[in-house]
Amino acid sequence: MTRTVPLYIALLCMSLLPGCVGVQSTLAPRGDQASALHGLFLLMMAICGVVYGVVLIGLVRALWRGRNGDDTRSAGAGEVAAGERSRERGVLVAAGAIVLGLAVLIVGSFIADRALFATRGRDAMEVRVTGHQWWWRIAYRDAASGRWIETANELHLPRGRTTRVTLGSADVIHSFWVPNVAGKLDMIPGRRNVLDLTPRANGWFRGQCTEFCGLQHAHMAFDVKVEDPAAFDAWLVAQARPAMVAAGAGGTVAQGQAVFAGPCAACHAIRGTAAAGRAGPDLTHLASRRSIAAGTLPMSRGGLQGWIQKPQALKPGTGMPDIPLTPRDADAVSQYLASLR
Amino acid sequence: MTPDSDRTDRLALTWRDPPGLRGFLTTVDHKRIAARYIVTAVLMMFLAGMLALDMRWQLSVAENTRMGPQLYDESFSLHGSTMLFLVSVPVMEAMALWLVPLMLGTRNMAFPRLGAFSFWLYLGGVLTLWIAHAVDITPDLGWFEYPPLSGPAYSPGHRADVWAQMITFTEVAALAASVNVAATILKMRPPGMTLARMPVFLWAMLVASIMTILSMPAIMLVTSMLIADRLVSTHFFAPATGGDALLFQHLFWFFGHPEVYIIFVPATGFVSAIVETFSRRRLFGHSVIVLSILSIGALAFGLWVHHMFAVGLPRLGNDFYTAASMAIAVPAGLQIFCWIATMGSGRLWLATPMLWIVGFVATFVIGGLSGVMSASAALDLQLTDTYFIVAHLHYVLIGGAIFPLFGAFCYWYPKATGRLMSERWGRVAFAMIVGGFNLGFFPMHLLGLMGMPRRVYTYPAGMGWDGLNQVATAGSAIAVAGGLVFVGNALVSYWRGAPSGPDPWGGSTLEWASRSPSAPWNFAYTPVVRSLTPMWSDRPKAVMDGIALDRREVLVTSVMDATPLYRQKSAGPSFWPLVAALAVTAMFIGSIFTPWAVAIGAVPIGAALTGWFWPQRERAKSGPLRLRR
């Protein structure tokens, strides 16, 4: 075992290198909250690493000395006492060192914990995220109008500003986690949790549900895009608009919209059309998103068609039923959805 | 003193079981019962290990479709439930059932029939879970089934009920075993074994038993509430109608955290016994280790919230639980240092039992330190429900409890069978299991830090998780193969092993004074103890006589000083424990399907208990207690 330890330490160091970034990793913090936790993690690693080293050295020394020691099984109390004093002192010193190390860690933990809430009370953009089996309903509060703008499965965040996410659940317990930006927080039916996110670097990240929530827990992810505040504002304005089908769109798109109004509209809403179902994700600007079905498939016209035709094969158990559409209809619906930018 | 053959013949006649099947079903011999417990638990460990290997295979490639989500969910649920409830806790109780009377120099447990009842009920739990699996009503929501997911709205069918009732089975069995162990240790110690002269192993088993008695009611309550929600539409956990989903988590972890120490504390008993014998010196810091065990037992009840740091509880409370959780490292660390000091100041014999202890220290400390990390309310928000926690809990449970258990198995195997296990194959199994385990589970820390959540049946390509998952799969496969070598070694040695004699290791405690394998009556005379290591320093041994030879009798002593108080009749073989267990089993299984089972099922249980406790009065006719030298 001891031989493999250096290998892992090397691996760990590699993953800590700035160039090696994960889009869903605690080791590449890109937000204030994640950075505070990463700092605490490094402090923990340092102290725990030293402790483990001390224990291993003690163990090896004991094995070495024990091999040449004396059998004291039948020795009298006096003989055994020789050397016990210094051992007692050694154990006491070690215990004191543990207490000291723990005190440092407890204080460090306390400070990091407070850092997570440093932004509390300040002005922040409000977002509601509601967990569903197995997707995310996301609603932004438009500061100007006070209106809630709904979308799903993709979170956009302005860089350098704090976003206050209110977490809830529509069914079972889920957990909201974007490790590059902040720690996780559970989404519990009947309760409301609040998480602050202050991202510091532009880019795409990935979030995932971390509380087992049933069959498709593994396919309950979402994309996170951190962008410049101006770009974010533009995105939010675009999201607030109702769906726009390009004026000169061909007949296929119109046919797709007609088909959609049948079985699909029962569960999905597309603002600006008659489709107003609430059971499934809002699809008003579906094609502007990066992936389909809570991170199950990358966004593409073909992906949409595959998903429409065989949701139960791609994500067994999903709330979306297999709807018998003719290939032509499925193609038309996917053309229509792909036009919803 | 050596008993003459007349004495042993009379004891054999008194303490024998009826022959054949009748004896098998009626025995109250603590060694036979414990052996069944252990064999069943090992079998369960094998099955649950196979499930683990299957899951590792599934995860070794991204986007793997070998297992569907349903099969994967069933696999980890069955793996976790079996390992926690049907392997770890019962096997520790089994070790206590087997060893406590031997280490106390007494002839049986305090409540022999309760021991038999405990096993039959445990077997009922085993069969409930695995027969349900065979007929496809496998629980599929993990080893802690949080509502509302496990509630009637999201889990129709009987999968969740099977899980909840399996828990009820094992908890009743565990309570029965723990009451038995605690009473035996407190009231049946040999003369002279005051609390201050009690070996660490007995302290560990006493503390674990008391913890079981205090924590199990919480889980029985919470699973009963879940069943009531599902069966008779109560709303304990339904937020829409005024229930609270978090209540379940509080009650579950109020049991669930102490449970970890119910598994770990007995292991510290094994470690202390093995370290003492193989270092050829008295345990360094005996009272420090005992006080550490006591403080772990107390602290264990004050830190259940560290399983719930991500649910959004008040911050100040979280800070308290952070400090309490980290404080566990102080007694745990003190124990480790005392063991290391014992090894370093004696004459070390690195036979296989001792090798397991070395593997335990090197592995368990990693689990303890990752525990310190996840004890931080802040940092835990990045760690909980990821593979970091999967790694942590396996380091603690396998490294911290199962490695010492394997050491204990090798250590006491000669006492149980009269034969030695092969040292060479023991070393091979040790190297494969410890090496494979660390290779398999260390990468999971990294996977968790790199964002991999637990309980996912697949993961997308391009996350950078594939390589580490493959290493983890390879490591687990090596460890499982090592486990097969270990069991194979035990089986072959059972028939082919070299005869061991009563005391092959030069052990320090009383069990080594009995025959190997121990006779049904354990000891011909009750030993008198004058020190912590009676086998080393009390020669020639003083014994006490006066316990009847021609009827089953044990000596009861006082709690603090172990001064002899009176002779107690010890129950003989009986069908009643089995009948009672069957009646309870029928009631538990029935209540999965209808609430009426609770009322109707109570009748046969009442009848069985009446039969069990039907008075059979008979006075002792032997003479007064007297000390012999």
Interface residues (C-beta under 8 A of the other chain):
Chain A: M1 T2 T4 Y8 L11 L12 S15 G22 V23 Q24 S25 T26 L27 A34 A36 L37 L40 F41 M44 C48 V51 Y52 V55 L56 G58 L59 R61 A62 L63 R65 G66 R67 N68 G69 D70 D71 T72 R73 S74 A75 V80 G83 E84 R87 E88 G90 V91 A94 A95 I98 V99 L102 L105 I106 G108 S109 F110 A112 D113 A115 L116 F117 Q133 D171 V172 I173 S175 W177 P179 A182 G183 K184 L185 D186 I188 P189 G190 R191 N193 V194 R206 Q208 C209 T210 E211 F212 C213 G214 L215 Q216 H217 A218 G295 P316 G317
Chain B: G68 P69 Q70 D73 L141 G142 Y146 P148 L149 Y154 P239 A240 D244 A245 L246 S279 R280 R281 R282 F284 G285 V288 A310 V311 G312 R315 N318 D319 T322 A323 M326 A327 A329 V330 G333 L334 I336 F337 C338 I340 A341 M343 G344 S345 G346 R347 L348 L350 V358 G359 V361 A362 T363 V365 I366 L369 S370 V372 M373 S376 A377 A378 L379 D380 L381 Q382 L383 T384 D385 T386 V434 G435 N438 L439 F442 P443 L446 L449 M450 G451 P453 R454 R455 V456 Y457 T458 Y459 P460 M463 G464 G506 S508 T533 W536 S537
